[in-house]
Amino acid sequence: MTLFLHEEHELLHLVVNSIRKDLLDHNELFNCLALHAIANVGGREMGEALSGEVHRLLISPASKSFVKKKAALTLLRLYRKHPDIVQPQWAERIISLMDDADMGVALSVTSLVMALAQDSPDQYRGAYVKAASRLKRILVDNEYQPDYLYYKVPCPWIQVKMLRLLQYFPPSDDTHVRELLRESLQKILNLALEMPKNVQQNNAQNAVLFEAINLIIHLDTEHALMKQISSRLGRFIQSRETNVRYLGLEAMTHLAARAETLDPIKQHQDIIIGSLKDRDISVRRKGLDLLYSMCDASNAQPIVGELLKFLQNADFAIREEMVLKIAILTEKYATDVQWYVDISLRLIAMAGDHVSDEVWHRVIQIVTNNEELQIYAAQNTLQYVNAEHCHETLVKIGAYILGEFGHLIAEDKGCSPIEQFLALQGKLQGSSSSTRAIILSSFIKFVNLFPEIKPQLLQVFRVYSHTLDSELQQRACEYLTIACLPTDDLLRTICDEMPPFPERESALLSRLHQKHAGTSDKRTWVIGGKDANADARELNLAKNPGLKRAFSNQTVPQATSPSGVAPDGSLASPTGAHDLAGLDMRNLGPAEPKTLKAPNLASAAHLSPDWEVGYQRLLLKNEGVLYEDRQIQVGFRAEFRGQAACVLLYFSNKASSAISSFTTTLDVPAEDKAKLTYDVKGLPDSTLNEGAQAQQMIMFEARAPFAKPPTMRISYLAGALQALTLALPLTALEADWWCAAGGAVGVWG
């Protein structure tokens, strides 16, 4: 059926009820076929109508493991096409399935959570502890089925998924969670020292190792682990294996994006430059990324020089990206005005066909905004235009710059007005319509600047007033009329010098990040070094990246004045929104998708019924039962010493069967976070058998009097998801604690 129907098919609504019937059927095969149909079609109408049933199959304790796996992947498919189909209130229940005993279910759910967490990290922050705990159980405690031991590597796919998932969240402040990760990561590094016996083991081992390296770099707190990976990466980029070189270069690029100093990476600069000559284009591309990221003021000129050498013989598939990166580095680290102009013009001359409009627009913008560049730029562009073979992009730049600043060099040898005119006129016949328009616009400026060559200029306008190109004909007629007016008042007004462009973000970075955009998992970092990653906007797919000129301290006026001719040859807009050939640099990408903010279920706003019974009782003593129902009992014990408090929580399973995916989440009101700090010293077991008990220790420190007590969210699976939110009685338990914190005894509740 799905071979004949697509998501826009007019008959699609007729089969929705049939698919819903199959989803509700007790036959697992019918369920699976229905899930396949939904995933294959993937339309909004079907997704909105059936996503609830897909979610029900995913979380139902009666669903078989293979049905849950397909349900998770179906939800993932629907989410990627229509993100609003997945409801915020499903988050807690979906996260709980990461603890599923079946590794296949855990893997499928982790794939779903990865996609969700990329867009809503706050909503799925509970997955962080789940992933850290599951990794430790797999790697350190060896909790996995024998079927999932792949060539001596336990569950490599779920390891990679969870290691990557952890990178979508900021590092945890909990000591216990950090220790869980430290143990797991050290275990991975130790296992990687074993010599693989076959290619399958080698591939699985490397996949896990490099994702672990990326996580270590992301955490940026494990200095002992960082030292280990820094030395290993140097060996990886020299490996004989193409895949290892590729992964090593990518990991080193990530390191360059996070490291405080680039010195360890610069030690391998010659090897990295050599990777540009690798037989594999993917390795060459990664080498380019790394050179771009490791570049700073100290090595910019040699790196740019090497990139220009490589550009001459570079693959066509990589040339445009290389041009963008050379242009960005040249602008970003130029301290010499002549070097900037020389490199920019040389770059365009070498790779003109691969130079995007953003590159030459940016050159014009910077030359216009910097007086110290204008004379040198005009001289050099005239030399290029005079050459017999001059790329059309250079002709555009030359026409614009000579039209604006040609009068600054009119007294120089070989740069007289007639020589400038003849150089541009010689390029008219072989140029495209858009380039001719820019040249004609430059000529109307020549009429104002160089009245001595007005007859030659008027002759050009007369010729083009009869051309078949309507745009050029209209332009030539208008310019001819203006030039022949009895007074020059209108001419001088129209041809006034272009004002500096408003200071704004460079469009080059936006263009570069579009080259890296794709449908795969998002990166948690951007290519371009630590300064690029420090900008939250660049991390958000670099929609509005800032790019300052290093060679100029000039303050650029924000306001624009009317007049001047834009690079496309049209009269410039006084608003500045359409300068640089109509390029609107303020609109550099699609708007961010709006997502619903998930409620904080661990906050005091979501306290469970009857929470105050145990809370009020424990305000008068330090030990007792905080909460109890038919399934669970929560015990509380506190010890105080000065400003510190040690809290022990006991969780007893009163149900007649085991409960799983046991999770606790602590929350302190936002207004009290600086006043009451805490450190979680341990996490309860994720599975509690019948009659079993688990405990959790939390250390609190009262740095100042706080208004409300901390709260805790407790969730677990006992058939369905069960959850409760309780307030911890830590407000007026001990007068000594309050006095040490500088406050008086008080009661909340």
C-alpha positions in Angstrom: 0.0 0.0 0.0 2.7 2.5 0.9 4.3 2.0 -2.5 1.3 3.7 -4.1 0.6 6.3 -1.4 2.6 9.3 -0.5 2.1 11.8 2.3 0.2 14.2 0.1 -2.0 11.6 -1.5 -5.7 12.5 -1.5 -6.7 9.0 -0.5 -4.4 8.9 2.5 -7.1 9.8 5.0 -9.1 6.8 4.0 -6.5 4.3 5.3 -5.8 6.1 8.6 -8.5 4.3 10.4 -7.4 0.9 9.0 -3.9 1.5 10.3 -5.2 2.6 13.7 -7.1 -0.6 13.9 -3.9 -2.6 13.2 -2.1 -0.6 15.9 -4.8 -1.5 18.4 -4.7 -5.1 17.5 -3.2 -7.7 19.9 -1.3 -9.3 17.0 2.3 -8.0 17.1 2.8 -8.6 13.3 -0.2 -6.3 12.5 1.3 -3.7 14.9 4.7 -3.9 13.1 3.2 -3.7 9.6 1.2 -0.6 10.7 4.3 1.0 12.1 6.2 0.3 8.9 3.4 2.0 6.9 3.4 5.1 9.1 7.2 5.4 8.9 7.2 4.9 5.1 4.5 7.5 4.4 5.4 9.9 7.3 2.8 12.6 6.5 1.6 15.2 8.9 -2.0 14.0 8.7 -1.1 10.4 9.5 1.4 11.5 12.2 -1.0 13.7 14.0 -3.7 11.1 13.9 -1.6 8.1 14.9 1.4 9.4 16.9 -0.5 8.8 20.2 -1.0 5.1 19.3 2.6 4.8 18.3 3.7 6.2 21.7 1.3 3.9 23.5 2.9 0.9 21.8 6.3 2.2 22.8 5.6 2.5 26.5 3.1 -0.3 27.0 4.5 -3.0 29.3 2.5 -5.5 27.2 4.4 -4.7 24.0 7.0 -7.1 22.8 10.6 -5.8 22.4 10.6 -5.9 18.6 7.3 -3.8 18.6 8.9 -1.3 21.0 12.0 -1.0 18.8 9.8 -0.3 15.7 7.6 2.2 17.6 10.7 4.1 18.8 12.1 4.4 15.2 8.7 5.3 13.8 8.4 8.2 16.3 11.9 9.2 15.3 10.9 9.3 11.6 7.8 11.3 12.4 9.8 13.7 14.6 12.4 14.4 12.0 9.7 15.4 9.5 7.3 17.1 11.9 8.9 17.9 15.3 5.7 19.2 16.9 4.1 15.7 16.7 6.1 14.5 19.7 4.5 15.9 22.8 6.5 17.5 25.7 4.7 15.4 28.3 6.1 12.2 26.8 9.7 13.1 27.7 9.9 11.4 31.1 8.3 8.2 29.9 10.5 7.9 26.8 13.7 8.5 28.9 12.7 5.7 31.3 13.0 3.2 28.4 16.7 3.8 28.1 17.0 1.4 31.1 15.1 -1.3 29.2 16.6 -4.8 29.8 16.5 -5.4 26.0 19.6 -3.7 24.5 17.8 -3.4 21.1 15.0 -1.4 22.8 17.5 0.7 24.7 19.4 1.4 21.4 16.3 2.4 19.5 15.0 4.6 22.3 18.5 6.2 22.6 18.4 7.1 18.9 15.0 8.8 19.5 16.2 10.6 22.6 19.3 11.8 20.7 17.2 13.6 18.1 14.8 15.0 20.7 17.7 16.2 23.0 19.4 18.1 20.2 16.4 20.4 19.9 15.2 20.3 23.6 18.1 19.6 25.9 16.3 21.0 29.0 13.3 18.8 28.3 15.4 15.7 28.1 18.1 16.5 30.6 17.1 13.4 32.6 18.7 11.3 29.8 22.1 12.5 31.0 22.1 10.4 34.2 20.5 7.5 32.4 23.2 7.4 29.7 26.1 7.8 32.2 24.7 5.0 34.5 24.0 2.6 31.6 27.5 3.1 30.1 29.0 2.3 33.5 26.9 -0.8 33.8 27.9 -2.0 30.3 31.6 -1.2 30.5 32.5 -1.6 34.2 29.8 -3.9 35.5 29.6 -6.0 32.3 25.8 -5.9 32.4 24.8 -7.0 28.8 23.6 -10.1 27.1 26.3 -12.3 25.4 24.6 -11.7 22.0 25.6 -8.0 22.2 29.4 -8.7 22.6 30.6 -7.8 19.1 34.2 -9.1 18.5 35.1 -8.5 22.2 33.5 -5.0 22.2 30.4 -4.9 24.4 27.4 -3.2 22.6 29.5 -0.8 20.5 26.4 0.8 18.8 24.7 1.7 22.1 28.0 2.9 23.5 28.5 5.3 20.6 25.0 6.5 20.8 25.1 7.2 24.5 28.6 8.8 24.3 27.3 11.2 21.7 24.0 11.8 23.5 26.0 13.0 26.6 27.6 15.7 24.4 24.3 17.4 23.8 24.2 18.4 27.5 26.5 20.6 29.6 28.8 18.7 31.9 27.1 17.6 35.1 28.0 19.2 38.4 27.2 16.0 40.4 30.3 14.3 41.8 28.8 10.9 41.4 27.8 11.3 37.8 31.2 12.7 36.9 32.8 9.7 38.6 30.5 7.3 36.6 31.7 8.9 33.4 35.3 9.0 34.5 35.3 5.2 35.1 33.6 4.5 31.8 35.9 6.7 29.8 39.0 5.3 31.4 37.8 1.8 30.7 37.3 2.6 27.0 40.8 4.1 26.8 42.3 1.0 28.5 40.4 -1.4 26.2 41.7 0.6 23.2 45.3 -0.4 24.1 44.5 -4.0 23.3 45.7 -5.0 19.8 42.7 -5.9 17.7 42.8 -9.3 16.1 40.6 -8.5 13.1 39.2 -5.6 11.1 35.7 -5.9 12.7 37.1 -5.6 16.2 39.3 -2.7 15.1 36.4 -0.8 13.6 34.1 -1.3 16.6 36.9 -0.4 19.0 37.8 2.8 17.1 34.2 3.9 16.8 33.8 3.7 20.5 37.2 5.2 21.2 36.8 8.3 19.0 33.3 9.0 20.4 34.8 8.7 23.9 37.5 11.2 22.9 34.9 13.6 21.7 33.1 13.3 25.0 36.3 13.9 27.0 37.0 17.0 24.9 33.4 18.2 25.5 33.6 17.7 29.3 36.8 19.8 29.4 37.3 18.9 33.1 39.0 15.5 33.0 42.6 16.8 32.7 44.1 13.4 33.3 42.1 11.9 30.4 42.8 14.9 28.2 46.6 14.3 28.5 46.1 10.7 27.4 44.1 11.6 24.3 46.4 14.5 23.3 49.3 12.1 22.8 47.1 9.5 21.1 45.7 11.9 18.5 49.2 12.7 17.3 49.7 9.0 16.4 46.2 8.6 14.9 46.7 11.3 12.3 49.8 9.5 11.1 48.1 6.1 10.9 48.3 4.0 7.8 44.6 3.4 8.0 42.5 6.0 6.2 39.6 5.7 8.6 41.9 6.3 11.6 43.5 9.3 10.0 40.0 10.7 9.2 38.7 10.2 12.8 42.0 11.5 14.3 41.8 14.7 12.2 38.1 15.2 13.2 38.8 14.6 16.9 41.8 17.0 16.7 39.5 19.6 15.1 37.2 19.2 18.0 40.1 19.6 20.4 41.1 22.8 18.7 37.5 24.1 19.2 37.7 23.6 23.0 41.4 23.8 24.0 42.8 26.7 25.9 46.0 26.6 23.9 46.7 25.4 20.4 50.4 24.6 21.0 49.9 20.8 21.3 48.2 20.8 17.9 50.7 23.2 16.3 53.4 20.6 16.9 51.7 18.5 14.2 51.2 21.4 11.7 53.4 19.9 9.0 51.6 16.5 9.2 48.3 18.3 9.0 49.3 20.3 6.0 50.5 17.0 4.4 47.0 15.6 4.9 45.8 18.0 2.2 47.6 15.7 -0.3 46.0 12.5 1.0 44.6 10.1 -1.6 41.1 10.2 0.1 39.1 13.4 -0.4 37.4 13.0 2.9 40.7 13.0 4.7 41.7 16.1 2.7 38.5 17.8 3.8 39.1 17.0 7.4 42.7 18.3 7.1 41.3 21.6 5.7 38.8 21.8 8.7 41.7 21.3 11.2 43.9 23.9 9.6 41.0 26.3 9.6 40.4 25.6 13.3 44.0 25.7 14.5 44.8 29.0 12.7 45.6 32.1 14.8 47.5 35.3 14.4 50.9 33.5 14.8 50.5 30.9 12.0 47.8 32.5 9.7 50.2 33.6 7.0 51.9 30.3 6.5 48.6 28.3 6.7 46.9 30.6 4.2 50.0 30.4 1.9 49.8 26.6 2.0 46.1 26.6 1.3 46.6 28.8 -1.7 49.2 26.4 -3.1 46.9 23.5 -2.6 43.9 25.4 -4.1 45.5 25.3 -7.6 45.1 21.5 -7.8 42.3 21.0 -5.3 39.3 18.9 -6.2 36.3 20.8 -7.5 34.2 19.3 -4.8 36.2 21.1 -2.1 37.3 24.3 -3.9 34.3 26.5 -2.9 34.7 25.6 0.8 38.4 26.2 0.7 37.9 29.6 -0.9 35.5 30.5 1.9 37.9 29.4 4.6 40.8 31.2 3.0 38.7 34.4 2.7 37.6 34.2 6.4 41.1 33.5 7.7 42.6 36.3 5.6 40.0 38.8 7.0 40.1 37.5 10.5 43.9 37.5 11.0 45.1 40.2 8.6 47.3 42.7 10.4 48.8 44.1 7.2 46.5 45.9 4.7 48.6 45.0 1.7 48.6 41.3 2.7 44.8 41.3 2.9 44.3 42.9 -0.5 47.0 40.7 -2.2 45.6 37.5 -0.8 41.9 38.3 -1.5 42.6 39.3 -5.2 45.0 36.4 -5.7 42.3 34.0 -4.3 39.7 35.3 -6.7 42.1 35.2 -9.6 43.0 31.6 -8.9 39.5 30.2 -8.1 37.1 32.7 -9.7 34.5 30.1 -10.8 34.4 28.8 -7.2 34.1 32.2 -5.5 30.7 32.7 -4.1 29.2 36.2 -4.2 29.6 36.5 -0.5 33.4 36.6 -0.9 33.7 39.5 -3.3 30.9 41.3 -1.6 32.8 41.1 1.6 36.0 42.4 0.0 34.2 45.4 -1.3 32.6 46.0 2.1 35.9 46.0 3.9 37.7 48.1 1.3 34.9 50.7 1.5 35.0 50.8 5.3 38.8 51.2 5.5 40.5 54.2 4.0 44.0 52.7 4.4 43.0 50.0 1.9 41.4 52.1 -0.8 44.4 53.4 -2.7 46.3 50.1 -2.6 43.1 48.1 -3.6 42.4 50.5 -6.5 46.0 50.1 -7.9 45.9 46.4 -7.7 42.5 45.8 -9.1 43.4 48.0 -12.1 46.4 45.8 -12.7 44.2 42.7 -12.7 41.7 44.3 -15.0 44.4 45.4 -17.4 45.5 41.8 -17.8 44.5 40.0 -21.0 42.9 37.2 -19.0 41.0 38.5 -16.0 38.2 36.6 -14.3 34.8 38.2 -14.4 34.6 38.4 -10.6 37.7 40.5 -10.6 36.2 42.7 -13.3 33.2 43.3 -11.0 35.5 44.2 -8.1 37.6 46.4 -10.3 34.6 48.2 -11.7 33.1 48.9 -8.3 36.4 50.0 -6.6 37.6 52.2 -9.5 34.2 53.8 -9.7 34.4 54.7 -6.0 38.1 55.2 -5.5 39.6 55.6 -9.0 40.1 59.3 -8.4 42.6 58.5 -5.6 45.1 57.0 -8.1 44.3 59.2 -11.1 47.7 61.0 -10.8 49.7 57.8 -10.6 51.6 56.4 -13.6 49.5 54.1 -15.7 46.3 54.9 -13.7 45.1 58.0 -15.5 41.3 58.4 -16.1 41.5 57.4 -19.7 43.5 54.3 -18.8 41.0 53.3 -16.2 38.2 53.8 -18.7 39.9 51.8 -21.4 40.7 49.0 -19.0 37.0 48.6 -18.1 35.7 49.2 -21.6 37.9 46.4 -22.9 36.0 44.0 -20.6 32.5 45.0 -21.6 32.1 42.7 -24.7 33.2 39.5 -22.9 31.2 40.0 -19.7 27.8 39.0 -18.5 24.9 41.3 -18.3 25.3 41.8 -14.5 29.0 42.7 -14.9 28.2 45.2 -17.7 25.7 46.8 -15.4 28.3 47.4 -12.8 30.7 48.8 -15.4 28.1 51.2 -16.7 27.4 52.3 -13.1 31.1 53.0 -12.7 31.1 55.0 -15.9 28.4 57.4 -14.6 30.6 58.0 -11.6 33.5 58.6 -14.0 31.4 61.3 -15.6 31.3 63.1 -12.3 34.9 62.4 -11.3 36.6 62.8 -14.7 34.8 65.4 -16.9 37.8 65.3 -19.3 36.7 61.9 -20.6 33.0 62.6 -20.7 32.7 62.3 -24.5 34.0 58.7 -24.5 31.7 57.8 -21.6 28.6 59.3 -23.3 29.5 57.3 -26.5 29.3 54.1 -24.4 25.9 55.1 -23.0 24.6 55.8 -26.5 25.8 52.4 -27.8 24.1 50.5 -24.9 20.9 52.6 -25.1 20.1 50.5 -28.2 21.1 47.1 -26.8 18.6 44.2 -26.8 19.1 43.7 -23.1 16.3 45.7 -21.5 18.0 46.1 -18.1 21.2 47.5 -19.7 19.2 49.6 -22.2 17.2 51.3 -19.4 20.3 51.8 -17.3 22.2 53.4 -20.3 19.3 55.6 -21.2 18.9 56.9 -17.6 22.7 57.5 -17.2 22.8 59.3 -20.6 20.0 61.6 -19.6 21.5 62.4 -16.3 24.9 63.1 -17.9 23.4 65.4 -20.4 21.5 67.6 -18.0 22.4 71.3 -18.2 23.5 71.3 -14.6 25.5 68.7 -12.6 23.6 69.0 -9.4 21.6 65.8 -9.8 24.7 64.0 -11.1 26.8 65.0 -8.0 24.0 64.0 -5.7 23.6 60.5 -7.3 27.3 59.9 -7.6 28.2 61.0 -4.1 30.8 58.8 -2.4 29.4 55.6 -1.0 29.1 55.8 2.8 30.8 53.1 4.9 28.6 50.0 5.2 27.0 49.4 8.6 29.1 47.2 10.8 27.5 43.8 10.7 28.3 40.2 10.8 30.1 38.7 7.9 28.0 36.6 5.5 31.0 34.4 4.9 30.6 32.3 8.0 26.9 31.8 7.3 27.8 30.6 3.9 30.4 28.3 5.3 28.1 26.7 7.9 25.5 26.1 5.1 28.2 23.9 3.4 28.3 21.8 6.6 24.5 21.6 7.1 22.9 18.2 6.7 20.3 15.9 8.0 22.5 13.9 10.3 23.0 14.5 14.1 24.0 18.0 14.9 27.4 18.9 16.1 27.8 20.2 19.6 30.7 22.4 18.3 31.5 24.3 15.2 34.6 24.2 13.0 36.7 27.3 13.7 38.5 27.3 17.0 37.7 28.2 20.5 36.6 31.8 19.7 34.0 30.5 17.3 32.7 28.1 19.9 32.5 30.7 22.6 29.7 32.4 20.6 26.3 30.9 21.3 25.1 32.1 17.9 27.7 30.1 16.0 26.9 27.1 18.1 23.3 27.5 16.9 24.3 26.6 13.4 26.3 29.8 13.1 23.4 31.8 11.8 24.8 35.2 12.7 28.5 34.8 13.3 30.5 37.9 14.2 33.8 38.5 12.3 35.9 41.5 13.3 38.7 43.0 11.2 42.0 42.6 13.0 43.8 45.2 10.9 41.6 48.2 11.5 40.5 50.1 14.6 38.2 52.3 12.6 34.7 52.8 14.0 32.2 52.3 11.3 29.1 54.6 11.4 25.8 52.8 11.8 23.8 55.2 9.7 23.9 55.2 6.0 23.4 58.2 3.7 21.6 58.2 0.4 23.7 58.1 -2.8 26.2 55.9 -4.4 26.0 52.9 -6.6 25.7 49.4 -5.3 28.0 46.6 -6.5 25.3 45.3 -8.8 25.2 48.6 -10.6 21.9 49.8 -9.2 21.6 52.9 -7.0 22.3 52.1 -3.4 19.4 51.9 -1.0 19.6 54.4 1.9 18.5 51.8 4.4 21.6 49.7 4.0 19.5 46.6 3.9 20.1 45.9 0.3 23.8 47.0 -0.1 26.4 44.6 -1.4 24.4 43.6 -4.5 21.2 43.2 -2.6 22.7 40.8 -0.1 20.6 41.1 3.1 23.2 40.1 5.7 20.7 40.4 8.5 18.7 37.4 7.3 21.2 34.7 7.2 19.1 31.6 7.7 15.7 30.3 8.6 14.1 31.2 11.8 14.5 28.9 14.7 11.7 26.4 15.1 9.5 27.2 18.1 9.4 24.5 20.7 7.1 24.2 23.7 9.0 24.6 27.0 8.6 21.5 29.1 7.5 22.1 32.7 10.0 21.3 35.5 8.3 18.3 37.0 10.8 18.2 39.9 9.8 21.7 41.1 7.5 22.7 44.0 4.8 23.5 41.5 4.2 19.8 40.9 4.2 18.4 44.4 2.3 15.1 44.8 -0.9 14.7 46.8 -0.2 14.1 50.6 3.4 15.2 50.3 3.0 17.4 53.4 2.1 14.6 55.8 5.7 13.3 56.1 7.2 16.7 55.5 5.5 18.3 58.4 6.3 15.4 60.7 10.0 15.5 59.8 10.3 19.3 60.5 10.5 18.3 64.2 12.9 15.4 63.9 15.8 14.3 61.7 14.8 10.8 60.8 11.6 9.1 59.6 9.3 8.2 56.7 8.9 11.0 54.2 6.3 9.4 52.0 4.6 6.0 51.7 2.0 4.4 49.4 1.2 0.9 48.2 4.2 0.6 46.0 7.1 2.6 47.6 8.3 3.9 50.9 10.7 6.9 51.0 12.7 7.2 54.2 14.6 10.4 55.3 17.6 10.9 57.5 19.6 14.1 58.0 22.8 15.0 59.9 23.9 18.6 60.4 27.3 20.1 61.0 27.7 23.9 60.7 26.5 25.0 57.3 26.6 21.5 55.9 23.9 18.8 55.9 24.2 15.2 54.9 20.9 13.7 53.8 20.3 10.0 53.3 17.2 8.9 51.4 16.0 5.3 51.5 13.7 3.9 48.8 11.9 0.6 49.6 10.0 -1.4 47.0 6.6 -2.5 48.6 5.2 -3.8 45.4 4.8 -7.5 44.6 7.2 -7.3 41.7 10.4 -5.5 40.7 10.3 -1.9 39.7 12.7 -0.6 37.0 14.1 2.6 35.6 14.1 4.1 39.1 15.2 7.7 38.8 15.5 10.7 41.2 15.9 14.3 40.1 16.7 17.0 42.7 15.6 20.6 42.2 16.4 23.9 44.1 14.2 26.9 43.3 16.0 29.3 41.0 16.0 32.1 43.5 17.8 29.9 46.1 20.4 28.2 43.9 23.2 30.5 45.1 22.0 30.2 48.7 21.7 26.4 48.9 24.2 24.2 47.0 24.2 20.4 46.8 26.3 17.5 45.6 24.8 14.2 44.8 27.2 11.5 46.2 25.4 8.5 44.8 22.4 7.3 42.7 20.0 4.6 43.7 19.9 1.3 41.7 17.8 1.6 38.6 16.1 -1.7 39.4 14.5 -2.6 42.8 13.4 -6.1 43.3 10.5 -7.0 45.5 11.2 -6.0 49.1 14.6 -4.4 48.1 15.9 -1.1 49.3 18.2 1.5 47.7 19.6 4.6 49.2 21.0 7.9 48.0 23.3 10.4 49.7 23.2 14.2 49.1 25.4 16.8 50.7 23.8 20.3 51.1 25.5 23.5 52.1 23.5 26.6 53.3 25.5 29.6 52.2 22.7 32.0 53.1 19.1 31.8 54.4 16.8 30.4 51.7 13.1 30.7 51.3 11.9 27.3 50.1 13.2 23.7 50.6 14.6 21.6 47.7 12.3 19.2 46.0 12.8 15.8 44.5 11.1 14.0 41.6 11.0 10.2 41.9 9.9 8.1 38.9 9.9 4.4 38.2 8.3 1.8 36.0 5.8 -0.6 37.7 3.8 -1.6 34.7 3.1 2.0 33.8 5.2 5.0 34.7 4.8 6.1 38.3 6.1 9.5 39.5 5.9 11.7 42.6 7.4 15.0 43.6 8.3 15.6 47.3 9.7 18.5 49.3 12.7 17.7 51.4 12.4 19.0 55.0 15.5 21.2 55.1 14.2 24.5 56.2 14.0 24.6 60.0 15.4 21.2 61.1 18.4 22.6 63.0 18.8 26.1 64.5 22.6 25.7 64.4 22.5 25.2 60.6 20.5 28.3 60.1 22.7 30.3 62.5 25.8 29.2 60.6 24.1 30.3 57.4 23.3 33.7 58.9 19.6 33.4 59.3 16.8 32.7 61.8 14.6 29.7 62.2 11.6 29.6 59.9 9.0 27.2 58.6 7.8 26.8 55.0 4.8 24.8 54.1 
